[in-house]
Structures are given as structure tokens and as C-alpha cells.
Amino acid sequence: MLKFTVADLAKYKHTPMHIQETLDVKAELLARDPEILDATPMQLDAYLSADDGDFLLSATIKGELTVPSTRSLTPVKLPLDFTFSEIYVTDDAAREKYQDGELVITLEDDELDLGAAVLDHIVLSIPMKILTPEEEQGANMPKGEDWEVVSEDDFAATKAKENEKNSPFAGLQGLFDDNDDQKD
């Protein structure tokens, strides 16, 4: 797909390589993550440059995935539009010159596989919580026989009412309301 040798990349010392591709990665994504139901072709816009034997990548990916809602398993279209950066080194010793927060990858076999990086970042961009528009508004909580899903707020309110009823002072509720009127 998008494989480059170190020798090819070394040519881009003064001017970064600009890569603009439309990638059909649907088959790879479906094989990699069974949660992904569908994927549109992804638009890749990347710059790759050589810097003192290391290679710097800045890439933007745009496209759309179809994934199941984490609440109801209803298919949800998830738009993607994100940027990622990676640094590729040919020797592990070169990692030391970069900060801890930077993603530094050691190249194997003197080859950079940009396609694998794109697939990795697409899968990593899928959020843990995915809801349909109706679910985001609080509607359509799934339920079945003898069970139902409730929101955290509803659960907390129900729990508070149960605690009030089970309080040892619940029987005294309203006991003194009538006496306050009689004192005046």
C-alpha cells in the first residue's frame, strides 16, 4: 500500500514528501476489528520529511466508519477527521533525543509502512462510548422482560428515594407539621 524504503525517504531532507491518497481500507478494518461494520474510503493528507536520519510524519485522516452503538448495538455513522504525528528512527539509540510524549517507532527492515500506521490510528480513534443521536438525548433506553436500562441520574434519584423510605426517621415525617400551626 504505502511502503517506503529509508533510501527513498532520505531524499526528502529539504522538502517534505506530500502524500494525498484516497485509501480503501474497508477490508483491512473489518478484518482487524469485528466491531466495525462499514468504512468509507479514507482521505489521507500527510507530510513526511527526513531529519538527521529520522523521519517525521504528520498526517490527517478523514472518512467515516459505521460502528454499533455501545448502548443498543444500533449502527451509528462515526465521522473521522483527525491528525496524528509519528517519528520513525532507524536505531533504538535515536529514541533518546525525543521527549516522552512523542510517538517514536523504530523501523524494521529499513522500511516504513504508512498503511499500517493509518489503520492503527483509525482503530485507535474509535471512542469507547458511541450513541445514536436519540440515545444522546436520553431517549430510547433499551429494555426487555424484567429489565431496563436507566440513566445515571434516574438511578441516583431512585436510590435517594429508597434511602429516604428506609430511614429510621421516615415514620416521623410530617409529625410536627400540624403542631406548628397550633402554636400561633
N, C-alpha and C positions, 0 to 999 in steps of 0.2 A: 504494500500500500504506500506508505510514506516512509521509506527507509533511505537513510543517507549514511555514507561512509565518512569517517573522520577526515579523510583526504579531500572529499568533496566539500565538507563544511569549512575546512581551513581556508578556502578561497574567499570566504565572506568576512575577512578581518576588518575591512574598512567600510563596507556597506552591507547591512544585514540582508539576508535572503528573505524575500517576502513571499509567503505561501498563501494563496487563496484557492481553496478547493471546496467542492461540494462532495461530501462523503456519504456513501450509502453504507451505513454500519448497522443496519437493522438486524441482519442475520447474526452478526457477532454479538450484539447486545442481547438479543433473545436467548442465544446460547449461553451467555455469561451470567445473566440474571433472570431467573424464571418469573420474577415479579413484573418485568417489563412486558407489556402486551403488544406495543407497537412503537415504531420510531420513524420520524420523517428523516429525509436526508439532512445531514448536519452541515452547516456553513462554517468552515474553518478559515480564520484570518489570523495568520501568525507571522512573527518576525523571529528569525534565528540568526544569531551572529556569533562569530568566533572572538574570543578574548583571552589571549595568552595561553592558548592550548585548551581552554574550557569553552563550552558552548552555552549561550544564554537563549532561552526560549520565552517568548511572551505570546500567548495565543488567546483568541476569543472564539467561543463556540456558540452558535445559535441553531436552534432547532426545536423539536417538540417530541416528547415521549408520551405514551399513554400507559398509565400505571393504575393499579387498583387503589381505591380509597382505603385508608387504614381503618376506617370505621365500618363501612358496609360492603367493601370489595367492588363497588360500582366503578367502572372505568372512568378515569379522570385524565384530561389532557393537561400535561405539565409543560409549559413553555420554558425553554432553556435559553439563557443569554448570560454567559459568564466568562470571565477571564482567568487564566492561570499562568503562572510563571514557574519555570524549572531551570535548573542549572545542571549541565552534564559535564562530567570530568572523566578523563581517561585513566587517572590514577587516584587511588584512595587517599594518598597524601595531600592531594589538591583540595580535599574537603575542608581542611583546617583553615583555609583563608576565607571561608564563608561563615556567616552568623548562624546560630542555632535555628532560627525560624525559617530559614531558606531551604527549599526542597532541592537537595543536591543528590544526583543519581550518577553512579559510576557506570560508564558504558562498557558493555561486554562485547567482545569480538570487534572492537572499533567500529561499531555500527549503532546509529541512533534510529529507533523505530518510533516515529512520531505517531503512527496509528495506534500503537498500544497506549501511549500517553493520553491520547484523545479518548479512547474507550475507558481508561481508568477514571478520568476526570468526569466523564458523563455519568458513570455509575456512582461516583462519589457525590455528585451534585443532587442526587435524589434525596429529598428531605425525609426525615423519619415520620412526619405526620403529613398525610395527604388527605384532603377533604374535598368533596364536591362543593359547589357554591351554596347549595341548600344546607349542607351539613355545617358549613362555616357560619351560617346564620342561625344555627341552633335547631333547625327543623330536621325532620327525618331521622330520628334516633331509632336504630333497629330494635325490634322486639319480637318475641316469639311466645310460645306457650310457656307460662310460668317464669318468664324472664323479660327484662327490658334494659336497655342502656339508658342511663341518666347522666346529665351533665354534672360536673363537679359542684356547681353552685346549688343545683337541686338536691344533690346528695347531702351537702353540708346543711341546707335548710331542713331537710327531713331528719337528719341526725340531731340537730338542735331541738326540734320539736319533741323527738323521742326522749332526749335527755331531760327536757322540761317536765314531761309527763312522769318520768321515772324518779324525779327528785323527791326526797322525803318531805319537802315543804310544799309539794304540789297540792296537797289537801287543804292547806291554809290559804290558798289563792282566793282572794275576794272576801275573806273572812272579816276583815276590818273595813271594807268599803262602806257598809251601811252605818257603822258606828261613827264615822267621820261626820256624816250628815246630822246625826242626833246630838252631837256636842254643841252645835251652834245654836 
